[in-house]
């Protein structure tokens, strides 16, 4: 079923991956009747190969979460009507924050980094996040995941061929500061406020953002007049956007958006 008019979807990319991760998702939702946009983060408007060659990149290393919130907030305000926001990982966190600012008609947070105050001490979460936080290393230099780090944090459970393909096609250097900012007040959300409909998507095999962390995020929202939904998919890791079978999740999101049009 298609939408009655071409509503805009703003895709917001997470850390460590290029905005090209949304290319097939854009095609999917374009075919459903939406207009789609997946803009890069500041200083990342280049191919993954070029961005990796620039590592260590002082400009990318300078990126802060507040800057990203402002950047994507300006994009959201540029449309004639509030867009649907679909974000992955840190993009999901930004989507939640923009929802607080009344800049979205609905939000889908895919394997979202949680707002301030929601934490887990699960081993996989600590292991996957330790390198990107970059403690005891220079914040003026970007962090580039090694392939073994990518295998654990993003692509666990996939065949080696798919792990290598994803790493070469999408992995990029990242700011350590933006990762650290996700546990500060910049990432604060008022969970009691009314909000546009929000759907949390979680993966049972995600080492970086475990299912329980997504569920805890979902349960924090307490306004009963607002739509807040949760769906977990089996066998999904943090590379969910490019993992074989991503269409099942995209279809679920499409149907949820139809059910929650406003």
C-alpha positions as CSV (number, residue, x, y, z in Angstrom):
1,X,0.0,0.0,0.0
2,X,1.3,3.4,-0.9
3,X,1.0,6.7,1.0
4,X,-1.7,9.2,-0.1
5,X,1.0,11.8,-0.7
6,X,4.7,11.8,-0.9
7,X,5.7,12.3,2.7
8,X,9.4,12.7,3.4
9,X,11.6,10.3,5.2
10,X,14.8,11.7,6.7
11,X,17.3,8.9,7.3
12,X,19.9,9.6,9.9
13,X,23.1,7.5,9.9
14,X,24.9,6.2,12.9
15,X,28.6,6.3,13.7
16,X,31.3,4.4,11.9
17,X,29.4,3.9,8.7
18,X,28.8,5.9,5.6
19,X,25.3,7.4,4.8
20,X,25.5,5.0,1.7
21,X,24.2,2.4,4.2
22,X,20.7,3.7,3.4
23,X,20.9,3.4,-0.4
24,X,18.7,0.3,-0.7
25,X,16.4,1.5,2.1
26,X,15.8,4.7,0.1
27,X,14.9,2.6,-3.0
28,X,12.5,0.5,-0.9
29,X,10.7,3.5,0.6
30,X,10.7,5.5,-2.7
31,X,8.8,2.5,-4.2
32,X,6.3,2.8,-1.3
33,X,5.6,6.4,-2.3
34,X,7.8,8.3,0.0
35,X,10.4,10.9,-0.7
36,X,13.7,10.0,1.0
37,X,16.8,11.8,2.0
38,X,19.9,10.4,3.7
39,X,22.3,13.3,4.1
40,X,25.9,12.7,5.4
41,X,27.2,14.0,8.7
42,X,29.3,17.2,8.5
43,X,32.7,16.6,7.0
44,X,31.7,13.2,5.6
45,X,30.4,14.0,2.2
46,X,32.8,11.6,0.4
47,X,33.1,8.0,-0.3
48,X,34.1,5.6,2.5
49,X,37.3,4.9,0.6
50,X,38.2,8.6,0.6
51,X,37.2,9.1,4.2
52,X,39.4,6.1,5.3
53,X,42.3,7.6,3.3
54,X,41.9,10.9,5.3
55,X,42.2,9.1,8.6
56,X,43.3,10.5,11.0
57,X,40.9,13.4,10.0
58,X,40.9,16.4,12.4
59,X,37.6,17.7,11.0
60,X,35.7,14.5,11.5
61,X,37.4,14.1,14.9
62,X,35.9,17.4,16.0
63,X,32.3,16.4,15.5
64,X,30.1,16.7,18.6
65,X,26.6,15.4,19.3
66,X,25.1,18.9,19.8
67,X,26.4,19.8,16.3
68,X,24.7,16.8,14.8
69,X,21.5,17.5,16.5
70,X,21.6,21.1,15.1
71,X,22.6,19.9,11.7
72,X,19.8,17.4,11.3
73,X,17.3,19.7,13.1
74,X,17.9,22.3,10.4
75,X,17.3,19.7,7.7
76,X,14.1,18.6,9.4
77,X,12.9,22.2,9.5
78,X,13.6,22.7,5.8
79,X,10.6,20.6,4.7
80,X,7.1,21.9,4.2
81,X,5.9,19.4,6.8
82,X,7.5,17.5,9.6
83,X,9.4,14.5,8.2
84,X,9.4,10.9,9.3
85,X,12.7,10.3,10.9
86,X,14.4,6.9,10.7
87,X,17.7,6.6,12.5
88,X,20.2,3.9,13.2
89,X,22.3,3.7,16.3
90,X,23.4,7.3,17.1
91,X,21.0,8.3,14.4
92,X,18.2,6.7,16.4
93,X,19.3,8.8,19.4
94,X,19.2,12.0,17.3
95,X,15.8,11.0,16.1
96,X,14.5,10.7,19.7
97,X,16.0,14.1,20.5
98,X,14.5,15.8,17.4
99,X,11.2,14.2,18.4
100,X,11.5,16.1,21.7
101,X,11.9,19.3,19.7
102,X,8.7,18.6,17.8
103,X,10.5,18.2,14.5
104,X,9.2,14.7,13.4
105,X,5.8,13.4,12.4
106,X,7.0,9.9,13.6
107,X,10.3,8.3,14.5
108,X,11.8,4.9,14.0
109,X,14.8,4.2,16.1
110,X,16.7,1.2,14.8
111,X,19.1,-0.4,17.3
112,X,19.3,3.1,18.9
113,X,21.9,4.4,21.2
114,X,19.9,5.2,24.3
115,X,19.6,8.7,25.8
116,X,21.5,9.7,28.9
117,X,20.8,7.6,32.0
118,X,20.1,4.3,30.3
119,X,23.0,1.9,30.6
120,X,24.0,-1.8,30.5
121,X,27.1,-3.5,31.8
122,X,26.7,-6.4,29.4
123,X,30.1,-7.6,28.4
124,X,29.4,-7.3,24.6
125,X,28.3,-3.7,25.0
126,X,31.5,-2.8,27.0
127,X,33.8,-4.6,24.6
128,X,32.2,-3.2,21.4
129,X,32.2,0.4,22.8
130,X,35.7,0.5,24.5
131,X,37.7,1.3,21.4
132,X,35.3,3.9,19.9
133,X,35.3,5.8,23.2
134,X,39.0,6.2,22.7
135,X,40.0,6.7,26.4
136,X,43.8,7.3,26.8
137,X,44.1,8.3,23.1
138,X,44.1,11.7,21.4
139,X,40.6,13.2,20.8
140,X,42.1,15.1,17.9
141,X,42.4,11.9,15.9
142,X,39.6,9.9,14.4
143,X,38.9,6.3,15.4
144,X,38.9,3.7,12.6
145,X,37.6,0.2,13.5
146,X,40.0,-2.6,12.6
147,X,38.4,-5.4,10.7
148,X,38.3,-7.7,13.9
149,X,36.6,-4.9,15.8
150,X,34.1,-4.5,13.0
151,X,33.5,-8.2,13.0
152,X,32.6,-8.1,16.7
153,X,30.8,-4.8,17.0
154,X,28.8,-4.8,13.7
155,X,29.0,-8.0,11.7
156,X,29.0,-10.8,14.3
157,X,27.3,-14.0,13.0
158,X,27.6,-13.1,9.3
159,X,29.7,-15.2,6.9
160,X,33.3,-13.8,6.4
161,X,32.4,-12.7,2.8
162,X,29.6,-10.5,4.1
163,X,31.7,-9.1,6.9
164,X,34.5,-8.1,4.5
165,X,32.0,-6.6,2.0
166,X,30.4,-4.5,4.6
167,X,33.7,-3.3,6.0
168,X,35.1,-2.3,2.6
169,X,31.9,-0.7,1.4
170,X,30.7,1.2,4.5
171,X,33.1,1.5,7.4
172,X,34.6,5.0,8.0
173,X,36.6,6.8,10.7
174,X,34.7,8.4,13.6
175,X,34.9,11.1,16.2
176,X,35.6,9.8,19.7
177,X,33.9,12.9,21.1
178,X,30.6,12.2,19.5
179,X,30.6,8.8,21.1
180,X,31.4,10.2,24.5
181,X,28.7,12.8,24.2
182,X,26.0,10.1,24.1
183,X,26.4,9.6,27.9
184,X,26.2,13.4,28.7
185,X,23.3,15.8,29.2
186,X,23.4,16.6,25.5
187,X,21.7,13.2,25.0
188,X,19.0,13.9,27.6
189,X,15.4,13.1,26.9
190,X,12.3,13.9,28.9
191,X,10.5,10.6,28.8
192,X,7.3,12.0,30.4
193,X,6.6,14.4,27.6
194,X,4.0,13.7,24.9
195,X,5.7,12.9,21.6
196,X,5.0,11.8,18.0
197,X,4.8,8.1,17.5
198,X,8.0,6.2,18.0
199,X,9.0,2.7,17.1
200,X,12.0,1.0,18.6
201,X,13.6,-1.8,16.5
202,X,16.0,-4.1,18.3
203,X,18.2,-7.1,17.3
204,X,18.6,-10.2,19.3
205,X,22.3,-10.6,18.3
206,X,23.5,-7.0,18.5
207,X,26.7,-6.8,20.4
208,X,26.9,-2.9,20.2
209,X,23.3,-2.1,21.3
210,X,21.9,-5.2,23.0
211,X,18.2,-5.9,22.7
212,X,17.7,-5.3,26.4
213,X,19.2,-1.8,26.1
214,X,16.6,-0.9,23.4
215,X,13.8,-2.4,25.5
216,X,14.9,-0.3,28.5
217,X,14.9,2.8,26.3
218,X,11.4,1.9,25.1
219,X,10.1,1.3,28.6
220,X,11.3,4.7,29.8
221,X,8.7,6.5,27.8
222,X,5.8,7.1,30.1
223,X,3.2,9.3,28.4
224,X,0.3,7.0,27.7
225,X,-1.3,9.4,25.2
226,X,1.7,8.9,22.9
227,X,2.3,5.9,20.7
228,X,5.5,4.1,21.7
229,X,6.2,0.6,20.2
230,X,8.9,-2.0,20.3
231,X,9.8,-4.9,18.0
232,X,12.8,-7.2,18.3
233,X,14.0,-9.3,15.4
234,X,16.0,-12.6,15.8
235,X,19.5,-13.0,14.4
236,X,20.0,-9.3,13.7
237,X,23.3,-7.7,14.5
238,X,24.4,-4.0,14.5
239,X,24.9,-4.2,10.7
240,X,21.1,-4.6,10.5
241,X,20.7,-2.1,7.6
242,X,22.9,-4.2,5.3
243,X,22.4,-7.6,6.8
244,X,20.7,-10.1,4.4
245,X,17.0,-10.0,5.0
246,X,16.8,-6.3,5.9
247,X,13.7,-6.1,3.7
248,X,11.7,-7.8,6.4
249,X,12.5,-5.0,8.8
250,X,11.8,-2.3,6.2
251,X,8.4,-3.9,5.5
252,X,7.5,-4.0,9.1
253,X,8.5,-0.3,9.5
254,X,6.4,0.6,6.3
255,X,3.4,-1.1,7.8
256,X,3.8,0.6,11.1
257,X,4.1,4.0,9.4
258,X,0.8,3.3,7.6
259,X,-0.8,2.4,10.9
260,X,0.4,5.5,12.6
261,X,-0.1,8.2,10.0
262,X,-0.8,11.7,11.3
